[in-house]
Amino acid sequence: MDIILKTDIAGLGYKNDTVTVKPGYGRNYLIPQGYAMMATDSNKKIVAENIRQAAHKAEKIKNDAQAMADNLGDLTLTIPAKAGDSGKIFGRVTNTQVADALREKGFDIDRKKITIDDIKNLGTYEASLDLHKDVKHKVKIDVVSAE
């Protein structure tokens, strides 16, 4: 079943993308929740016209995302965490902590746009920031002992 997404959905696609999903997922979840609409010819024409009209605005948003990525550069975030003698931390470092550390540096990035691997030990890791459909950026994270 082909649908047109009305919003960005992680793991599926971005706004105005036409994607193929299983019929039950489309009819029972995406369309009733307002996340998608059927990919009929008329809906495709409407979306194409909206994209054409919003191209200038979309270019500005992309340029802003690219500027933010350039400003981030080779930024390294230091996140303190309580750890045992072996270097294993109590709990884990989450994308919320990374978002808070970025906010302290002056970058307001939604936690849902941050992807990190499972961090359970002290050390240096990498987080991926999804700033825009075409702009991805990686940030280094140093997890240090909070004691």
Backbone as a chain_set.jsonl record, in Angstrom:
{"seq": "MDIILKTDIAGLGYKNDTVTVKPGYGRNYLIPQGYAMMATDSNKKIVAENIRQAAHKAEKIKNDAQAMADNLGDLTLTIPAKAGDSGKIFGRVTNTQVADALREKGFDIDRKKITIDDIKNLGTYEASLDLHKDVKHKVKIDVVSAE", "coords": {"N": [[0.853, -1.176, 0.0], [0.66, 2.147, -0.921], [1.486, 5.22, 0.574], [1.36, 8.717, 1.488], [3.435, 10.551, 3.487], [2.606, 12.746, 6.161], [4.032, 13.815, 8.198], [7.377, 13.687, 9.632], [8.582, 10.461, 10.194], [10.352, 8.402, 12.205], [12.522, 5.968, 10.939], [10.834, 5.352, 8.869], [10.228, 7.466, 7.009], [10.301, 10.823, 5.593], [8.464, 13.944, 5.783], [6.062, 14.375, 3.212], [7.102, 12.306, 1.669], [6.618, 9.488, -0.453], [5.792, 6.35, 0.509], [5.908, 2.761, 0.794], [3.903, 0.692, 2.67], [2.713, -1.911, 4.876], [-0.686, -2.887, 4.443], [-2.361, -2.963, 6.792], [-0.927, -1.501, 8.716], [-0.889, 1.005, 7.522], [-3.698, 1.636, 7.159], [-4.789, 1.221, 9.724], [-3.227, 2.574, 11.574], [-1.359, 4.736, 10.669], [-2.899, 6.451, 8.903], [-5.376, 6.979, 10.415], [-4.224, 8.286, 12.655], [-3.371, 10.597, 11.548], [-0.893, 10.807, 10.413], [-0.371, 10.158, 7.825], [-1.535, 9.968, 4.367], [-3.583, 8.498, 1.824], [-1.961, 7.49, -1.201], [-3.132, 8.609, -3.674], [-3.795, 9.617, -7.113], [-4.749, 12.274, -7.187], [-4.028, 13.215, -4.62], [-1.263, 13.007, -4.849], [-0.748, 14.962, -6.778], [-1.542, 17.254, -5.388], [0.313, 17.261, -3.267], [2.678, 17.514, -4.753], [2.335, 20.093, -5.809], [2.277, 21.569, -3.415], [4.883, 21.066, -2.52], [6.332, 22.317, -4.542], [5.601, 24.986, -4.126], [6.604, 25.355, -1.601], [9.295, 25.133, -1.867], [11.244, 27.165, -1.731], [11.113, 27.914, 0.975], [11.787, 25.46, 2.115], [14.417, 25.209, 1.248], [15.621, 27.232, 2.704], [15.302, 26.219, 5.297], [16.881, 23.935, 5.09], [19.374, 25.141, 4.624], [19.697, 26.462, 7.066], [19.905, 24.243, 8.77], [22.26, 23.146, 7.76], [24.014, 25.213, 8.389], [23.922, 25.054, 11.169], [25.103, 22.55, 11.508], [27.651, 23.153, 10.56], [28.426, 24.999, 12.504], [28.467, 23.343, 14.726], [30.62, 21.69, 14.103], [33.581, 20.085, 15.059], [32.688, 19.444, 17.617], [32.999, 18.353, 20.97], [31.309, 16.713, 23.422], [31.101, 16.632, 26.957], [30.035, 14.367, 29.215], [29.1, 13.784, 32.436], [29.01, 10.875, 34.495], [27.969, 8.623, 37.021], [30.151, 6.116, 38.055], [31.488, 2.816, 38.495], [34.453, 1.198, 39.969], [35.522, -0.275, 37.893], [34.954, 1.113, 35.612], [32.498, 0.858, 34.547], [29.384, 2.337, 34.066], [26.7, 3.463, 36.21], [23.529, 2.78, 35.297], [22.795, 4.348, 32.202], [23.964, 6.367, 29.445], [21.818, 8.621, 27.937], [19.908, 9.8, 25.056], [18.605, 12.079, 25.874], [20.273, 13.195, 27.809], [22.38, 13.891, 26.146], [21.11, 15.784, 24.528], [20.612, 17.739, 26.478], [23.253, 18.449, 27.118], [24.055, 19.535, 24.682], [22.313, 21.698, 24.603], [23.334, 23.236, 26.685], [25.631, 24.104, 25.454], [24.578, 25.807, 23.654], [23.085, 24.902, 21.503], [20.03, 24.018, 20.302], [18.616, 21.123, 20.005], [16.289, 18.676, 19.244], [15.663, 15.844, 21.289], [14.732, 13.575, 20.042], [15.899, 13.551, 17.615], [18.406, 12.67, 17.93], [20.711, 10.084, 17.815], [22.198, 7.485, 19.517], [24.572, 4.916, 20.33], [24.346, 2.125, 22.596], [25.457, 3.171, 25.608], [27.414, 2.177, 28.148], [29.744, 2.245, 29.531], [32.613, 4.131, 30.702], [34.244, 6.454, 28.529], [34.965, 7.356, 25.058], [32.532, 8.173, 22.697], [30.231, 8.221, 19.872], [27.682, 10.313, 18.617], [24.86, 10.552, 16.504], [23.384, 13.165, 14.755], [20.322, 14.075, 13.46], [19.731, 16.51, 11.632], [18.366, 17.478, 9.431], [16.553, 16.288, 6.585], [18.484, 15.944, 4.577], [20.78, 16.595, 5.913], [23.063, 15.379, 8.04], [24.887, 14.918, 11.073], [27.773, 14.199, 13.035], [28.675, 13.913, 16.452], [31.133, 13.943, 18.977], [31.223, 12.213, 22.078], [32.338, 12.404, 25.326], [32.357, 10.343, 27.98], [32.653, 10.749, 31.303], [33.818, 10.11, 34.654], [31.735, 11.053, 37.352], [32.623, 11.661, 39.816]], "CA": [[0.0, 0.0, 0.0], [1.426, 3.383, -0.997], [0.942, 6.337, 1.327], [2.163, 9.932, 1.511], [3.605, 10.938, 4.884], [2.313, 14.139, 6.492], [5.052, 14.221, 9.162], [8.56, 12.822, 9.664], [8.425, 9.295, 11.056], [11.655, 7.751, 12.306], [12.585, 4.62, 10.403], [9.905, 5.166, 7.755], [10.466, 8.478, 5.991], [10.139, 12.22, 5.935], [7.237, 14.581, 5.327], [5.789, 14.393, 1.775], [7.651, 11.133, 0.986], [5.685, 8.408, -0.769], [6.394, 5.096, 0.965], [5.067, 1.566, 0.749], [3.775, 0.044, 3.977], [1.71, -2.97, 4.895], [-2.024, -2.265, 4.473], [-2.882, -2.802, 8.148], [-0.192, -0.415, 9.358], [-1.354, 2.246, 6.919], [-5.125, 1.901, 7.411], [-5.177, 1.174, 11.132], [-2.428, 3.438, 12.437], [-0.829, 5.973, 10.085], [-3.944, 7.338, 8.385], [-6.237, 7.496, 11.491], [-3.479, 9.19, 13.538], [-3.077, 11.821, 10.816], [0.502, 10.806, 10.007], [-0.241, 9.858, 6.397], [-2.761, 9.933, 3.567], [-3.467, 7.576, 0.702], [-1.198, 8.034, -2.324], [-3.94, 8.626, -4.897], [-3.269, 10.564, -8.099], [-5.079, 13.651, -6.799], [-3.196, 13.57, -3.468], [0.112, 13.184, -5.339], [-0.697, 16.265, -7.439], [-1.629, 18.265, -4.334], [1.601, 17.27, -2.571], [3.67, 18.061, -5.685], [2.131, 21.543, -5.849], [2.716, 22.098, -2.122], [6.343, 21.006, -2.499], [6.826, 23.35, -5.45], [5.404, 26.28, -3.484], [7.395, 25.435, -0.374], [10.703, 24.842, -2.178], [12.091, 28.241, -1.215], [11.123, 27.779, 2.431], [12.528, 24.237, 2.429], [15.834, 25.498, 1.013], [16.077, 28.022, 3.846], [15.391, 25.312, 6.436], [18.058, 23.095, 4.855], [20.556, 25.976, 4.833], [19.819, 26.667, 8.512], [20.401, 22.983, 9.329], [23.665, 23.026, 7.357], [24.751, 26.197, 9.18], [24.049, 24.505, 12.517], [26.098, 21.484, 11.431], [28.953, 23.81, 10.441], [28.732, 25.584, 13.811], [28.805, 22.242, 15.627], [31.984, 21.309, 13.749], [34.143, 18.928, 15.761], [32.33, 19.623, 19.02], [33.06, 17.187, 21.842], [30.501, 16.914, 24.625], [31.537, 15.888, 28.126], [28.865, 14.001, 30.012], [29.5, 13.07, 33.649], [28.141, 9.768, 34.908], [28.495, 7.863, 38.153], [30.713, 4.865, 37.565], [32.19, 1.969, 39.455], [35.901, 1.162, 39.809], [35.884, -0.913, 36.621], [34.623, 1.999, 34.506], [31.112, 0.628, 34.128], [28.55, 3.373, 34.675], [25.429, 3.044, 36.778], [22.525, 3.236, 34.344], [23.368, 4.539, 30.871], [23.858, 7.715, 28.896], [20.677, 8.636, 27.029], [19.874, 10.92, 24.117], [18.141, 13.248, 26.616], [21.467, 13.799, 28.395], [23.132, 14.498, 25.041], [20.364, 16.986, 24.156], [20.86, 18.736, 27.522], [24.634, 18.926, 26.967], [24.053, 20.405, 23.504], [21.6, 22.922, 24.976], [24.271, 24.022, 27.48], [26.587, 24.691, 24.511], [23.859, 26.786, 22.846], [22.443, 24.266, 20.348], [18.75, 23.439, 20.705], [18.294, 20.011, 19.119], [15.315, 17.784, 19.857], [16.252, 14.561, 21.677], [14.286, 12.534, 19.121], [16.739, 13.615, 16.421], [19.735, 12.234, 18.343], [20.836, 8.64, 17.872], [23.455, 7.036, 20.107], [24.653, 3.503, 20.655], [24.182, 1.84, 24.009], [26.657, 3.595, 26.335], [27.367, 1.629, 29.501], [31.074, 2.363, 30.124], [33.295, 5.393, 30.5], [35.021, 6.457, 27.286], [34.571, 8.257, 23.99], [31.523, 7.589, 21.817], [29.781, 9.114, 18.818], [26.237, 10.456, 18.479], [24.456, 11.025, 15.186], [22.319, 14.161, 14.825], [19.533, 14.159, 12.227], [19.318, 17.911, 11.625], [17.473, 17.679, 8.298], [16.475, 15.129, 5.699], [19.742, 15.819, 3.848], [21.912, 17.043, 6.733], [23.36, 14.551, 9.212], [26.149, 15.354, 11.67], [28.224, 13.354, 14.143], [29.273, 14.637, 17.574], [31.827, 13.06, 19.902], [30.768, 12.282, 23.467], [33.248, 11.857, 26.307], [31.664, 9.98, 29.216], [33.651, 10.795, 32.364], [33.325, 9.816, 36.0], [31.146, 12.239, 37.983], [33.093, 11.767, 41.202]], "C": [[0.894, 1.233, 0.0], [0.697, 4.487, -0.245], [1.886, 7.527, 1.199], [2.224, 10.388, 2.964], [3.319, 12.427, 5.075], [3.322, 14.689, 7.488], [6.258, 13.298, 9.027], [8.291, 11.682, 10.631], [9.743, 8.537, 11.027], [11.577, 6.323, 11.778], [11.671, 4.381, 9.215], [10.159, 6.179, 6.651], [10.21, 9.868, 6.51], [8.842, 12.763, 5.344], [7.211, 14.658, 3.797], [6.46, 13.253, 1.004], [6.518, 10.154, 0.693], [6.378, 7.107, -0.413], [5.386, 3.958, 0.848], [5.091, 0.911, 2.124], [2.758, -1.088, 3.858], [0.333, -2.326, 5.074], [-2.575, -2.027, 5.879], [-2.23, -1.644, 8.878], [-0.669, 0.938, 8.827], [-2.774, 2.59, 7.322], [-5.467, 2.017, 8.884], [-4.386, 2.12, 12.03], [-2.07, 4.777, 11.784], [-1.917, 6.941, 9.636], [-4.866, 7.841, 9.506], [-5.53, 8.474, 12.432], [-3.136, 10.511, 12.848], [-1.629, 11.922, 10.376], [0.671, 10.631, 8.504], [-1.59, 9.983, 5.712], [-2.515, 8.978, 2.398], [-2.743, 8.241, -0.459], [-2.006, 7.916, -3.615], [-3.348, 9.657, -5.854], [-3.54, 12.014, -7.693], [-4.227, 14.098, -5.605], [-1.744, 13.799, -3.884], [0.267, 14.541, -6.011], [-0.711, 17.396, -6.411], [-0.288, 18.386, -3.615], [2.691, 17.861, -3.466], [3.555, 19.584, -5.763], [2.588, 22.2, -4.546], [4.237, 22.122, -2.022], [6.923, 22.108, -3.376], [6.727, 24.73, -4.801], [6.293, 26.454, -2.254], [8.884, 25.222, -0.619], [11.631, 25.908, -1.61], [12.232, 28.132, 0.301], [11.94, 26.551, 2.848], [14.028, 24.446, 2.243], [16.415, 26.293, 2.176], [16.245, 27.133, 5.077], [16.627, 24.421, 6.304], [19.337, 23.897, 5.099], [20.777, 26.261, 6.312], [20.377, 25.422, 9.19], [21.88, 22.806, 8.984], [24.53, 24.005, 8.149], [24.95, 25.7, 10.614], [25.097, 23.403, 12.54], [27.499, 22.074, 11.33], [29.377, 24.421, 11.775], [29.112, 24.507, 14.821], [30.235, 21.778, 15.378], [32.423, 20.034, 14.435], [33.884, 19.025, 17.256], [32.423, 18.3, 19.773], [32.301, 17.518, 23.114], [31.068, 16.076, 25.76], [30.318, 15.638, 29.0], [29.342, 13.232, 31.245], [28.488, 11.98, 33.995], [28.782, 9.064, 36.094], [28.954, 6.506, 37.637], [31.392, 4.113, 38.699], [33.686, 1.982, 39.178], [36.326, 0.588, 38.467], [35.579, -0.038, 35.41], [33.22, 1.796, 33.971], [30.217, 1.636, 34.839], [27.256, 2.772, 35.216], [24.335, 3.629, 35.892], [23.153, 3.318, 32.973], [23.218, 5.986, 30.461], [22.763, 7.688, 27.84], [20.75, 9.834, 26.089], [19.352, 12.195, 24.787], [19.329, 13.967, 27.255], [22.313, 14.489, 27.327], [22.45, 15.792, 24.612], [20.583, 18.094, 25.188], [22.271, 19.31, 27.416], [24.757, 19.848, 25.76], [23.388, 21.747, 23.817], [22.507, 23.833, 25.813], [25.299, 24.719, 26.59], [25.913, 25.694, 23.571], [23.196, 26.217, 21.603], [21.178, 23.569, 20.819], [18.339, 22.384, 19.679], [17.383, 19.049, 19.875], [15.947, 16.424, 20.129], [15.867, 13.437, 20.722], [15.122, 12.504, 17.85], [18.177, 13.211, 16.723], [19.735, 10.721, 18.46], [22.198, 8.292, 18.453], [23.396, 5.535, 20.307], [24.473, 3.349, 22.159], [25.484, 2.176, 24.738], [26.538, 3.125, 27.775], [28.709, 1.743, 30.225], [31.621, 3.76, 29.895], [34.079, 5.317, 29.195], [34.487, 7.47, 26.3], [33.635, 7.536, 23.029], [31.128, 8.625, 20.769], [28.255, 9.11, 18.775], [25.942, 11.018, 17.104], [23.269, 11.97, 15.354], [21.637, 14.238, 13.466], [18.944, 15.568, 12.169], [18.3, 18.214, 10.539], [17.498, 16.407, 7.482], [17.804, 14.873, 4.989], [20.966, 16.188, 4.673], [22.014, 16.18, 7.985], [24.703, 15.033, 9.758], [26.487, 14.426, 12.824], [28.935, 14.22, 15.173], [29.938, 13.614, 18.481], [31.319, 13.294, 21.315], [31.839, 11.652, 24.339], [32.447, 11.592, 27.579], [32.741, 9.883, 30.288], [33.002, 10.502, 33.699], [32.883, 11.093, 36.676], [31.674, 12.442, 39.402], [34.283, 12.641, 41.346]], "O": [[1.791, 1.348, 0.835], [-0.511, 4.678, -0.388], [3.056, 7.373, 0.849], [1.19, 10.588, 3.6], [3.73, 13.261, 4.268], [3.459, 15.905, 7.615], [6.175, 12.25, 8.385], [7.829, 11.903, 11.75], [10.196, 8.089, 9.974], [10.672, 5.567, 12.132], [11.724, 3.311, 8.608], [10.292, 5.807, 5.485], [9.941, 10.075, 7.693], [8.206, 12.117, 4.511], [8.223, 14.97, 3.169], [6.389, 13.241, -0.225], [5.585, 10.008, 1.482], [7.431, 6.789, -0.966], [4.175, 4.176, 0.81], [6.154, 0.614, 2.67], [2.041, -1.199, 2.863], [0.204, -1.328, 5.783], [-3.193, -0.992, 6.129], [-2.903, -0.888, 9.58], [-0.83, 1.892, 9.587], [-3.04, 3.703, 7.776], [-6.327, 2.811, 9.265], [-4.83, 2.436, 13.134], [-2.442, 5.834, 12.294], [-1.858, 8.129, 9.956], [-5.127, 9.043, 9.556], [-6.163, 9.392, 12.953], [-2.661, 11.442, 13.498], [-1.172, 13.003, 10.004], [1.738, 10.922, 7.963], [-2.634, 10.088, 6.355], [-1.372, 8.696, 2.04], [-2.899, 9.443, -0.674], [-1.609, 7.206, -4.538], [-2.509, 10.469, -5.464], [-2.674, 12.877, -7.835], [-3.755, 15.234, -5.577], [-1.071, 14.676, -3.343], [1.29, 15.204, -5.842], [0.02, 18.377, -6.548], [0.192, 19.495, -3.381], [3.535, 18.622, -2.993], [4.568, 20.284, -5.78], [3.213, 23.261, -4.568], [4.815, 23.078, -1.504], [7.897, 22.758, -2.996], [7.646, 25.543, -4.908], [6.683, 27.571, -1.913], [9.657, 25.138, 0.336], [12.688, 25.586, -1.066], [13.332, 28.243, 0.842], [12.693, 26.602, 3.821], [14.825, 23.906, 3.011], [17.553, 26.066, 2.589], [17.219, 27.275, 5.817], [17.334, 24.181, 7.283], [20.279, 23.391, 5.71], [21.919, 26.298, 6.77], [21.221, 25.523, 10.081], [22.665, 22.365, 9.823], [25.649, 23.671, 8.537], [26.012, 25.899, 11.204], [25.892, 23.321, 13.476], [28.434, 21.559, 11.943], [30.552, 24.368, 12.138], [29.975, 24.725, 15.671], [30.977, 21.504, 16.322], [31.721, 19.023, 14.397], [34.761, 18.722, 18.066], [31.985, 17.26, 19.282], [32.616, 18.489, 23.801], [31.472, 14.932, 25.547], [29.66, 16.57, 29.461], [29.921, 12.153, 31.117], [27.282, 12.143, 33.811], [30.004, 8.929, 36.156], [28.246, 5.837, 36.885], [31.806, 4.687, 39.707], [34.15, 2.678, 38.275], [37.391, 0.937, 37.958], [35.914, -0.413, 34.286], [32.8, 2.487, 33.043], [30.278, 1.778, 36.06], [26.784, 1.732, 34.755], [24.231, 4.848, 35.758], [23.957, 2.461, 32.605], [22.444, 6.738, 31.053], [22.772, 6.837, 26.951], [21.539, 10.756, 26.292], [19.635, 13.292, 24.305], [19.393, 15.197, 27.249], [22.894, 15.546, 27.575], [23.123, 16.79, 24.357], [20.724, 19.26, 24.82], [22.47, 20.51, 27.599], [25.488, 20.838, 25.811], [23.84, 22.797, 23.359], [22.459, 25.055, 25.672], [25.784, 25.799, 26.929], [26.587, 26.357, 22.783], [22.783, 26.978, 20.728], [21.233, 22.646, 21.631], [17.788, 22.705, 18.626], [17.675, 18.659, 21.006], [16.686, 15.905, 19.292], [16.595, 12.451, 20.602], [15.061, 11.537, 17.089], [19.065, 13.381, 15.887], [18.873, 10.14, 19.119], [23.228, 8.743, 17.953], [22.32, 4.952, 20.437], [24.451, 4.334, 22.897], [26.505, 1.529, 24.505], [25.688, 3.597, 28.529], [28.812, 1.382, 31.398], [31.161, 4.485, 29.013], [34.528, 4.242, 28.798], [33.673, 8.328, 26.641], [33.917, 6.417, 22.601], [31.619, 9.754, 20.773], [27.617, 8.063, 18.879], [26.682, 11.859, 16.596], [22.28, 11.634, 16.005], [22.293, 14.441, 12.444], [17.812, 15.798, 12.596], [17.465, 19.104, 10.699], [18.363, 15.552, 7.668], [18.207, 13.723, 4.818], [22.088, 16.1, 4.174], [21.162, 16.243, 8.872], [25.556, 15.499, 9.001], [25.596, 13.926, 13.51], [29.689, 15.13, 14.831], [29.383, 12.544, 18.73], [31.022, 14.423, 21.703], [32.214, 10.499, 24.126], [31.918, 12.524, 28.185], [33.635, 9.042, 30.202], [31.788, 10.628, 33.856], [33.57, 12.112, 36.592], [31.196, 13.327, 40.112], [34.785, 12.821, 42.455]]}, "num_chains": 1, "name": "protein.A"}
